[in-house]
């Protein structure tokens, strides 16, 4: 069971690392020092949070 869990965690790490590398924000050295939770948070920030632009009032 622990081998399956370890494989699943490695697959998640690989997935998030590949997605963040595709953006070009982080390099491999930086991501190797990040935890899986940090990788997930960064992925969610860059892929799911679209900044909202406020319109300037014309008055």
N, CA, C and O atoms as a Tripos MOL2 file, in Angstrom:
@<TRIPOS>MOLECULE
protein
  236   235    59     0     0
PROTEIN
NO_CHARGES

@<TRIPOS>ATOM
      1 N           0.8240   -1.1930    0.0000 N.3       1 UNK1
      2 CA          0.0000    0.0000    0.0000 C.3       1 UNK1
      3 C           0.8680    1.2580    0.0000 C.2       1 UNK1
      4 O           0.5610    2.2080   -0.7200 O.2       1 UNK1
      5 N           1.9390    1.2880    0.7850 N.am      2 UNK2
      6 CA          2.7670    2.4890    0.8430 C.3       2 UNK2
      7 C           3.4850    2.7240   -0.4860 C.2       2 UNK2
      8 O           3.7460    3.8710   -0.8470 O.2       2 UNK2
      9 N           3.8060    1.6660   -1.2120 N.am      3 UNK3
     10 CA          4.4450    1.8230   -2.5240 C.3       3 UNK3
     11 C           3.4730    2.4740   -3.5010 C.2       3 UNK3
     12 O           3.8770    3.3060   -4.3140 O.2       3 UNK3
     13 N           2.2050    2.1070   -3.4290 N.am      4 UNK4
     14 CA          1.1930    2.7240   -4.2890 C.3       4 UNK4
     15 C           1.0240    4.1970   -3.9490 C.2       4 UNK4
     16 O           0.8900    5.0320   -4.8430 O.2       4 UNK4
     17 N           1.0310    4.5110   -2.6780 N.am      5 UNK5
     18 CA          0.9060    5.8970   -2.2380 C.3       5 UNK5
     19 C           2.1170    6.7110   -2.6950 C.2       5 UNK5
     20 O           1.9670    7.8360   -3.1710 O.2       5 UNK5
     21 N           3.2880    6.1560   -2.5530 N.am      6 UNK6
     22 CA          4.4990    6.8460   -2.9760 C.3       6 UNK6
     23 C           4.4810    7.1020   -4.4840 C.2       6 UNK6
     24 O           4.8670    8.1820   -4.9330 O.2       6 UNK6
     25 N           4.0380    6.1220   -5.2610 N.am      7 UNK7
     26 CA          3.9420    6.2920   -6.7110 C.3       7 UNK7
     27 C           2.9380    7.3780   -7.0720 C.2       7 UNK7
     28 O           3.1850    8.1740   -7.9780 O.2       7 UNK7
     29 N           1.8220    7.4170   -6.3800 N.am      8 UNK8
     30 CA          0.7980    8.4290   -6.6370 C.3       8 UNK8
     31 C           1.3310    9.8270   -6.3330 C.2       8 UNK8
     32 O           1.0780   10.7660   -7.0880 O.2       8 UNK8
     33 N           2.0590    9.9660   -5.2440 N.am      9 UNK9
     34 CA          2.6320   11.2620   -4.8910 C.3       9 UNK9
     35 C           3.6870   11.7000   -5.9040 C.2       9 UNK9
     36 O           3.7740   12.8800   -6.2430 O.2       9 UNK9
     37 N           4.4760   10.7630   -6.3790 N.am     10 UNK10
     38 CA          5.4810   11.0770   -7.3890 C.3      10 UNK10
     39 C           4.8280   11.5090   -8.6960 C.2      10 UNK10
     40 O           5.3130   12.4210   -9.3660 O.2      10 UNK10
     41 N           3.7340   10.8580   -9.0560 N.am     11 UNK11
     42 CA          3.0000   11.2270  -10.2730 C.3      11 UNK11
     43 C           2.4060   12.6280  -10.1460 C.2      11 UNK11
     44 O           2.4350   13.4020  -11.1030 O.2      11 UNK11
     45 N           1.8690   12.9560   -8.9760 N.am     12 UNK12
     46 CA          1.3300   14.2940   -8.7570 C.3      12 UNK12
     47 C           2.4280   15.3400   -8.8630 C.2      12 UNK12
     48 O           2.2440   16.3780   -9.5000 O.2      12 UNK12
     49 N           3.5480   15.0740   -8.2500 N.am     13 UNK13
     50 CA          4.6760   16.0050   -8.2870 C.3      13 UNK13
     51 C           5.1340   16.2170   -9.7200 C.2      13 UNK13
     52 O           5.4050   17.3460  -10.1290 O.2      13 UNK13
     53 N           5.2200   15.1440  -10.4750 N.am     14 UNK14
     54 CA          5.6310   15.2240  -11.8740 C.3      14 UNK14
     55 C           4.6330   16.0570  -12.6810 C.2      14 UNK14
     56 O           5.0360   16.8940  -13.4890 O.2      14 UNK14
     57 N           3.3440   15.8330  -12.4660 N.am     15 UNK15
     58 CA          2.2950   16.5570  -13.1900 C.3      15 UNK15
     59 C           2.3860   18.0570  -12.9270 C.2      15 UNK15
     60 O           2.4320   18.8500  -13.8680 O.2      15 UNK15
     61 N           2.4120   18.4500  -11.6540 N.am     16 UNK16
     62 CA          2.4550   19.8670  -11.3090 C.3      16 UNK16
     63 C           3.7550   20.5110  -11.7660 C.2      16 UNK16
     64 O           3.7550   21.6620  -12.2020 O.2      16 UNK16
     65 N           4.8570   19.7860  -11.6740 N.am     17 UNK17
     66 CA          6.1430   20.3200  -12.1140 C.3      17 UNK17
     67 C           6.1460   20.5800  -13.6160 C.2      17 UNK17
     68 O           6.6460   21.6100  -14.0680 O.2      17 UNK17
     69 N           5.5930   19.6580  -14.3840 N.am     18 UNK18
     70 CA          5.5430   19.8340  -15.8300 C.3      18 UNK18
     71 C           4.6870   21.0320  -16.2140 C.2      18 UNK18
     72 O           5.0540   21.7950  -17.1080 O.2      18 UNK18
     73 N           3.5630   21.2010  -15.5540 N.am     19 UNK19
     74 CA          2.6770   22.3290  -15.8530 C.3      19 UNK19
     75 C           3.3440   23.6560  -15.5220 C.2      19 UNK19
     76 O           3.2300   24.6110  -16.2900 O.2      19 UNK19
     77 N           4.0340   23.7310  -14.3990 N.am     20 UNK20
     78 CA          4.6990   24.9740  -14.0140 C.3      20 UNK20
     79 C           5.9210   25.2510  -14.8880 C.2      20 UNK20
     80 O           6.2250   26.4090  -15.1740 O.2      20 UNK20
     81 N           6.6180   24.2080  -15.3110 N.am     21 UNK21
     82 CA          7.7420   24.3970  -16.2260 C.3      21 UNK21
     83 C           7.2600   24.9270  -17.5730 C.2      21 UNK21
     84 O           7.9480   25.7220  -18.2120 O.2      21 UNK21
     85 N           6.0900   24.4900  -17.9990 N.am     22 UNK22
     86 CA          5.5400   24.9430  -19.2770 C.3      22 UNK22
     87 C           5.2900   26.4500  -19.2660 C.2      22 UNK22
     88 O           5.3960   27.1050  -20.3030 O.2      22 UNK22
     89 N           4.9610   26.9980  -18.1040 N.am     23 UNK23
     90 CA          4.7540   28.4390  -17.9930 C.3      23 UNK23
     91 C           6.0680   29.2090  -17.9980 C.2      23 UNK23
     92 O           6.1010   30.3820  -18.3700 O.2      23 UNK23
     93 N           7.1370   28.5620  -17.5910 N.am     24 UNK24
     94 CA          8.4410   29.2030  -17.5710 C.3      24 UNK24
     95 C           8.6680   30.1000  -16.3710 C.2      24 UNK24
     96 O           9.5580   30.9500  -16.3940 O.2      24 UNK24
     97 N           7.8870   29.9270  -15.3360 N.am     25 UNK25
     98 CA          8.0260   30.7680  -14.1470 C.3      25 UNK25
     99 C           9.1070   30.2300  -13.2210 C.2      25 UNK25
    100 O           9.8950   30.9980  -12.6690 O.2      25 UNK25
    101 N           9.1440   28.9350  -13.0530 N.am     26 UNK26
    102 CA         10.1210   28.3000  -12.1630 C.3      26 UNK26
    103 C          11.0480   27.4120  -12.9700 C.2      26 UNK26
    104 O          10.6930   26.9330  -14.0480 O.2      26 UNK26
    105 N          12.2420   27.1990  -12.4330 N.am     27 UNK27
    106 CA         13.1380   26.2250  -13.0420 C.3      27 UNK27
    107 C          13.1290   24.9630  -12.1790 C.2      27 UNK27
    108 O          12.5450   24.9520  -11.0960 O.2      27 UNK27
    109 N          13.7680   23.9200  -12.6550 N.am     28 UNK28
    110 CA         13.7400   22.6330  -11.9520 C.3      28 UNK28
    111 C          14.3870   22.7080  -10.5730 C.2      28 UNK28
    112 O          13.9340   22.0580   -9.6310 O.2      28 UNK28
    113 N          15.4350   23.4930  -10.4620 N.am     29 UNK29
    114 CA         16.1350   23.5940   -9.1810 C.3      29 UNK29
    115 C          15.2190   24.1660   -8.1030 C.2      29 UNK29
    116 O          15.2130   23.6790   -6.9720 O.2      29 UNK29
    117 N          14.4540   25.1820   -8.4400 N.am     30 UNK30
    118 CA         13.5360   25.7900   -7.4750 C.3      30 UNK30
    119 C          12.4240   24.8100   -7.1250 C.2      30 UNK30
    120 O          12.0610   24.6700   -5.9570 O.2      30 UNK30
    121 N          11.8880   24.1380   -8.1280 N.am     31 UNK31
    122 CA         10.7670   23.2200   -7.8720 C.3      31 UNK31
    123 C          11.1930   21.9940   -7.0800 C.2      31 UNK31
    124 O          10.3800   21.4180   -6.3570 O.2      31 UNK31
    125 N          12.4350   21.5890   -7.2010 N.am     32 UNK32
    126 CA         12.9120   20.4480   -6.4040 C.3      32 UNK32
    127 C          12.8890   20.7650   -4.9140 C.2      32 UNK32
    128 O          12.7760   19.8580   -4.0890 O.2      32 UNK32
    129 N          12.9950   22.0470   -4.5640 N.am     33 UNK33
    130 CA         12.9760   22.4450   -3.1580 C.3      33 UNK33
    131 C          11.5710   22.7320   -2.6450 C.2      33 UNK33
    132 O          11.3920   22.9880   -1.4550 O.2      33 UNK33
    133 N          10.5750   22.6940   -3.5200 N.am     34 UNK34
    134 CA          9.1940   22.9710   -3.1180 C.3      34 UNK34
    135 C           8.5000   21.6820   -2.6940 C.2      34 UNK34
    136 O           8.7870   20.6040   -3.2140 O.2      34 UNK34
    137 N           7.5850   21.8160   -1.7420 N.am     35 UNK35
    138 CA          6.7960   20.6600   -1.3360 C.3      35 UNK35
    139 C           5.6760   20.4460   -2.3430 C.2      35 UNK35
    140 O           5.4090   21.3090   -3.1790 O.2      35 UNK35
    141 N           5.0300   19.3030   -2.2610 N.am     36 UNK36
    142 CA          3.9130   19.0030   -3.1560 C.3      36 UNK36
    143 C           2.7750   20.0020   -2.9500 C.2      36 UNK36
    144 O           2.1300   20.4180   -3.9130 O.2      36 UNK36
    145 N           2.5330   20.3790   -1.7230 N.am     37 UNK37
    146 CA          1.4900   21.3630   -1.4210 C.3      37 UNK37
    147 C           1.8150   22.7090   -2.0510 C.2      37 UNK37
    148 O           0.9290   23.3660   -2.5970 O.2      37 UNK37
    149 N           3.0670   23.1220   -1.9830 N.am     38 UNK38
    150 CA          3.4680   24.3810   -2.6090 C.3      38 UNK38
    151 C           3.2990   24.3200   -4.1220 C.2      38 UNK38
    152 O           2.8530   25.2870   -4.7390 O.2      38 UNK38
    153 N           3.6550   23.1840   -4.7190 N.am     39 UNK39
    154 CA          3.4670   23.0280   -6.1560 C.3      39 UNK39
    155 C           1.9930   23.1240   -6.5340 C.2      39 UNK39
    156 O           1.6410   23.7690   -7.5210 O.2      39 UNK39
    157 N           1.1400   22.4830   -5.7510 N.am     40 UNK40
    158 CA         -0.3030   22.5380   -6.0110 C.3      40 UNK40
    159 C          -0.8230   23.9620   -5.9020 C.2      40 UNK40
    160 O          -1.5970   24.4100   -6.7470 O.2      40 UNK40
    161 N          -0.4020   24.6680   -4.8710 N.am     41 UNK41
    162 CA         -0.8600   26.0410   -4.6740 C.3      41 UNK41
    163 C          -0.4110   26.9490   -5.8130 C.2      41 UNK41
    164 O          -1.1870   27.7770   -6.2910 O.2      41 UNK41
    165 N           0.8180   26.8010   -6.2420 N.am     42 UNK42
    166 CA          1.3190   27.6040   -7.3540 C.3      42 UNK42
    167 C           0.5820   27.2690   -8.6460 C.2      42 UNK42
    168 O           0.2500   28.1590   -9.4290 O.2      42 UNK42
    169 N           0.3340   25.9970   -8.8600 N.am     43 UNK43
    170 CA         -0.4260   25.5640  -10.0410 C.3      43 UNK43
    171 C          -1.8090   26.1940  -10.0240 C.2      43 UNK43
    172 O          -2.2500   26.7570  -11.0260 O.2      43 UNK43
    173 N          -2.4870   26.1020   -8.9020 N.am     44 UNK44
    174 CA         -3.8350   26.6730   -8.8030 C.3      44 UNK44
    175 C          -3.8150   28.1840   -8.9880 C.2      44 UNK44
    176 O          -4.7310   28.7430   -9.5920 O.2      44 UNK44
    177 N          -2.8030   28.8420   -8.4860 N.am     45 UNK45
    178 CA         -2.7100   30.2900   -8.6210 C.3      45 UNK45
    179 C          -2.5540   30.6890  -10.0920 C.2      45 UNK45
    180 O          -3.2640   31.5690  -10.5780 O.2      45 UNK45
    181 N          -1.6320   30.0440  -10.7910 N.am     46 UNK46
    182 CA         -1.3370   30.4570  -12.1570 C.3      46 UNK46
    183 C          -2.3190   29.9180  -13.1950 C.2      46 UNK46
    184 O          -2.4940   30.5430  -14.2410 O.2      46 UNK46
    185 N          -2.9580   28.7910  -12.9430 N.am     47 UNK47
    186 CA         -3.8510   28.2130  -13.9260 C.3      47 UNK47
    187 C          -5.3250   28.5230  -13.6830 C.2      47 UNK47
    188 O          -6.1200   28.4940  -14.6220 O.2      47 UNK47
    189 N          -5.6980   28.8180  -12.4520 N.am     48 UNK48
    190 CA         -7.1190   28.9790  -12.1580 C.3      48 UNK48
    191 C          -7.5200   30.3730  -11.7150 C.2      48 UNK48
    192 O          -8.6990   30.7190  -11.7980 O.2      48 UNK48
    193 N          -6.6020   31.1670  -11.2570 N.am     49 UNK49
    194 CA         -6.9270   32.5180  -10.8120 C.3      49 UNK49
    195 C          -6.6300   33.5060  -11.9260 C.2      49 UNK49
    196 O          -5.4730   33.8350  -12.1910 O.2      49 UNK49
    197 N          -7.6710   33.9660  -12.5630 N.am     50 UNK50
    198 CA         -7.5100   34.9800  -13.5880 C.3      50 UNK50
    199 C          -7.7280   36.3250  -12.9150 C.2      50 UNK50
    200 O          -8.7910   36.5670  -12.3440 O.2      50 UNK50
    201 N          -6.7410   37.1960  -12.9730 N.am     51 UNK51
    202 CA         -6.9100   38.4840  -12.2900 C.3      51 UNK51
    203 C          -8.0710   39.2730  -12.8960 C.2      51 UNK51
    204 O          -8.2420   39.3260  -14.1140 O.2      51 UNK51
    205 N          -8.8480   39.8710  -12.0300 N.am     52 UNK52
    206 CA         -9.9790   40.6680  -12.4690 C.3      52 UNK52
    207 C          -9.5150   42.1050  -12.6720 C.2      52 UNK52
    208 O          -8.8440   42.6770  -11.8120 O.2      52 UNK52
    209 N          -9.8660   42.6690  -13.7860 N.am     53 UNK53
    210 CA         -9.5070   44.0500  -14.0870 C.3      53 UNK53
    211 C         -10.6730   44.9510  -13.7210 C.2      53 UNK53
    212 O         -11.8240   44.6670  -14.0500 O.2      53 UNK53
    213 N         -10.3590   46.0330  -13.0400 N.am     54 UNK54
    214 CA        -11.3960   46.9850  -12.6760 C.3      54 UNK54
    215 C         -11.4520   48.0580  -13.7500 C.2      54 UNK54
    216 O         -10.4280   48.5920  -14.1730 O.2      54 UNK54
    217 N         -12.6340   48.3520  -14.1680 N.am     55 UNK55
    218 CA        -12.8050   49.3930  -15.1690 C.3      55 UNK55
    219 C         -12.7520   50.7650  -14.4980 C.2      55 UNK55
    220 O         -13.2680   50.9700  -13.3990 O.2      55 UNK55
    221 N         -12.1210   51.6720  -15.1890 N.am     56 UNK56
    222 CA        -12.0770   53.0390  -14.6770 C.3      56 UNK56
    223 C         -13.3910   53.7150  -15.0070 C.2      56 UNK56
    224 O         -13.9300   53.5540  -16.1020 O.2      56 UNK56
    225 N         -13.8880   54.4550  -14.0700 N.am     57 UNK57
    226 CA        -15.1450   55.1720  -14.3140 C.3      57 UNK57
    227 C         -14.8780   56.3500  -15.2430 C.2      57 UNK57
    228 O         -13.8210   56.9780  -15.1710 O.2      57 UNK57
    229 N         -15.8230   56.6440  -16.1000 N.am     58 UNK58
    230 CA        -15.6490   57.7310  -17.0690 C.3      58 UNK58
    231 C         -16.2120   59.0330  -16.5820 C.2      58 UNK58
    232 O         -16.2650   60.0040  -17.3360 O.2      58 UNK58
    233 N         -16.6360   59.0800  -15.3350 N.am     59 UNK59
    234 CA        -17.2150   60.3360  -14.8350 C.3      59 UNK59
    235 C         -16.2220   61.3090  -14.3170 C.2      59 UNK59
    236 O         -16.5960   62.3950  -13.8740 O.2      59 UNK59
@<TRIPOS>BOND
     1     1     2 1
     2     2     3 1
     3     3     4 2
     4     3     5 am
     5     5     6 1
     6     6     7 1
     7     7     8 2
     8     7     9 am
     9     9    10 1
    10    10    11 1
    11    11    12 2
    12    11    13 am
    13    13    14 1
    14    14    15 1
    15    15    16 2
    16    15    17 am
    17    17    18 1
    18    18    19 1
    19    19    20 2
    20    19    21 am
    21    21    22 1
    22    22    23 1
    23    23    24 2
    24    23    25 am
    25    25    26 1
    26    26    27 1
    27    27    28 2
    28    27    29 am
    29    29    30 1
    30    30    31 1
    31    31    32 2
    32    31    33 am
    33    33    34 1
    34    34    35 1
    35    35    36 2
    36    35    37 am
    37    37    38 1
    38    38    39 1
    39    39    40 2
    40    39    41 am
    41    41    42 1
    42    42    43 1
    43    43    44 2
    44    43    45 am
    45    45    46 1
    46    46    47 1
    47    47    48 2
    48    47    49 am
    49    49    50 1
    50    50    51 1
    51    51    52 2
    52    51    53 am
    53    53    54 1
    54    54    55 1
    55    55    56 2
    56    55    57 am
    57    57    58 1
    58    58    59 1
    59    59    60 2
    60    59    61 am
    61    61    62 1
    62    62    63 1
    63    63    64 2
    64    63    65 am
    65    65    66 1
    66    66    67 1
    67    67    68 2
    68    67    69 am
    69    69    70 1
    70    70    71 1
    71    71    72 2
    72    71    73 am
    73    73    74 1
    74    74    75 1
    75    75    76 2
    76    75    77 am
    77    77    78 1
    78    78    79 1
    79    79    80 2
    80    79    81 am
    81    81    82 1
    82    82    83 1
    83    83    84 2
    84    83    85 am
    85    85    86 1
    86    86    87 1
    87    87    88 2
    88    87    89 am
    89    89    90 1
    90    90    91 1
    91    91    92 2
    92    91    93 am
    93    93    94 1
    94    94    95 1
    95    95    96 2
    96    95    97 am
    97    97    98 1
    98    98    99 1
    99    99   100 2
   100    99   101 am
   101   101   102 1
   102   102   103 1
   103   103   104 2
   104   103   105 am
   105   105   106 1
   106   106   107 1
   107   107   108 2
   108   107   109 am
   109   109   110 1
   110   110   111 1
   111   111   112 2
   112   111   113 am
   113   113   114 1
   114   114   115 1
   115   115   116 2
   116   115   117 am
   117   117   118 1
   118   118   119 1
   119   119   120 2
   120   119   121 am
   121   121   122 1
   122   122   123 1
   123   123   124 2
   124   123   125 am
   125   125   126 1
   126   126   127 1
   127   127   128 2
   128   127   129 am
   129   129   130 1
   130   130   131 1
   131   131   132 2
   132   131   133 am
   133   133   134 1
   134   134   135 1
   135   135   136 2
   136   135   137 am
   137   137   138 1
   138   138   139 1
   139   139   140 2
   140   139   141 am
   141   141   142 1
   142   142   143 1
   143   143   144 2
   144   143   145 am
   145   145   146 1
   146   146   147 1
   147   147   148 2
   148   147   149 am
   149   149   150 1
   150   150   151 1
   151   151   152 2
   152   151   153 am
   153   153   154 1
   154   154   155 1
   155   155   156 2
   156   155   157 am
   157   157   158 1
   158   158   159 1
   159   159   160 2
   160   159   161 am
   161   161   162 1
   162   162   163 1
   163   163   164 2
   164   163   165 am
   165   165   166 1
   166   166   167 1
   167   167   168 2
   168   167   169 am
   169   169   170 1
   170   170   171 1
   171   171   172 2
   172   171   173 am
   173   173   174 1
   174   174   175 1
   175   175   176 2
   176   175   177 am
   177   177   178 1
   178   178   179 1
   179   179   180 2
   180   179   181 am
   181   181   182 1
   182   182   183 1
   183   183   184 2
   184   183   185 am
   185   185   186 1
   186   186   187 1
   187   187   188 2
   188   187   189 am
   189   189   190 1
   190   190   191 1
   191   191   192 2
   192   191   193 am
   193   193   194 1
   194   194   195 1
   195   195   196 2
   196   195   197 am
   197   197   198 1
   198   198   199 1
   199   199   200 2
   200   199   201 am
   201   201   202 1
   202   202   203 1
   203   203   204 2
   204   203   205 am
   205   205   206 1
   206   206   207 1
   207   207   208 2
   208   207   209 am
   209   209   210 1
   210   210   211 1
   211   211   212 2
   212   211   213 am
   213   213   214 1
   214   214   215 1
   215   215   216 2
   216   215   217 am
   217   217   218 1
   218   218   219 1
   219   219   220 2
   220   219   221 am
   221   221   222 1
   222   222   223 1
   223   223   224 2
   224   223   225 am
   225   225   226 1
   226   226   227 1
   227   227   228 2
   228   227   229 am
   229   229   230 1
   230   230   231 1
   231   231   232 2
   232   231   233 am
   233   233   234 1
   234   234   235 1
   235   235   236 2
@<TRIPOS>SUBSTRUCTURE
     1 UNK1         2 RESIDUE 1 A UNK
     2 UNK2         6 RESIDUE 1 A UNK
     3 UNK3        10 RESIDUE 1 A UNK
     4 UNK4        14 RESIDUE 1 A UNK
     5 UNK5        18 RESIDUE 1 A UNK
     6 UNK6        22 RESIDUE 1 A UNK
     7 UNK7        26 RESIDUE 1 A UNK
     8 UNK8        30 RESIDUE 1 A UNK
     9 UNK9        34 RESIDUE 1 A UNK
    10 UNK10       38 RESIDUE 1 A UNK
    11 UNK11       42 RESIDUE 1 A UNK
    12 UNK12       46 RESIDUE 1 A UNK
    13 UNK13       50 RESIDUE 1 A UNK
    14 UNK14       54 RESIDUE 1 A UNK
    15 UNK15       58 RESIDUE 1 A UNK
    16 UNK16       62 RESIDUE 1 A UNK
    17 UNK17       66 RESIDUE 1 A UNK
    18 UNK18       70 RESIDUE 1 A UNK
    19 UNK19       74 RESIDUE 1 A UNK
    20 UNK20       78 RESIDUE 1 A UNK
    21 UNK21       82 RESIDUE 1 A UNK
    22 UNK22       86 RESIDUE 1 A UNK
    23 UNK23       90 RESIDUE 1 A UNK
    24 UNK24       94 RESIDUE 1 A UNK
    25 UNK25       98 RESIDUE 1 A UNK
    26 UNK26      102 RESIDUE 1 A UNK
    27 UNK27      106 RESIDUE 1 A UNK
    28 UNK28      110 RESIDUE 1 A UNK
    29 UNK29      114 RESIDUE 1 A UNK
    30 UNK30      118 RESIDUE 1 A UNK
    31 UNK31      122 RESIDUE 1 A UNK
    32 UNK32      126 RESIDUE 1 A UNK
    33 UNK33      130 RESIDUE 1 A UNK
    34 UNK34      134 RESIDUE 1 A UNK
    35 UNK35      138 RESIDUE 1 A UNK
    36 UNK36      142 RESIDUE 1 A UNK
    37 UNK37      146 RESIDUE 1 A UNK
    38 UNK38      150 RESIDUE 1 A UNK
    39 UNK39      154 RESIDUE 1 A UNK
    40 UNK40      158 RESIDUE 1 A UNK
    41 UNK41      162 RESIDUE 1 A UNK
    42 UNK42      166 RESIDUE 1 A UNK
    43 UNK43      170 RESIDUE 1 A UNK
    44 UNK44      174 RESIDUE 1 A UNK
    45 UNK45      178 RESIDUE 1 A UNK
    46 UNK46      182 RESIDUE 1 A UNK
    47 UNK47      186 RESIDUE 1 A UNK
    48 UNK48      190 RESIDUE 1 A UNK
    49 UNK49      194 RESIDUE 1 A UNK
    50 UNK50      198 RESIDUE 1 A UNK
    51 UNK51      202 RESIDUE 1 A UNK
    52 UNK52      206 RESIDUE 1 A UNK
    53 UNK53      210 RESIDUE 1 A UNK
    54 UNK54      214 RESIDUE 1 A UNK
    55 UNK55      218 RESIDUE 1 A UNK
    56 UNK56      222 RESIDUE 1 A UNK
    57 UNK57      226 RESIDUE 1 A UNK
    58 UNK58      230 RESIDUE 1 A UNK
    59 UNK59      234 RESIDUE 1 A UNK
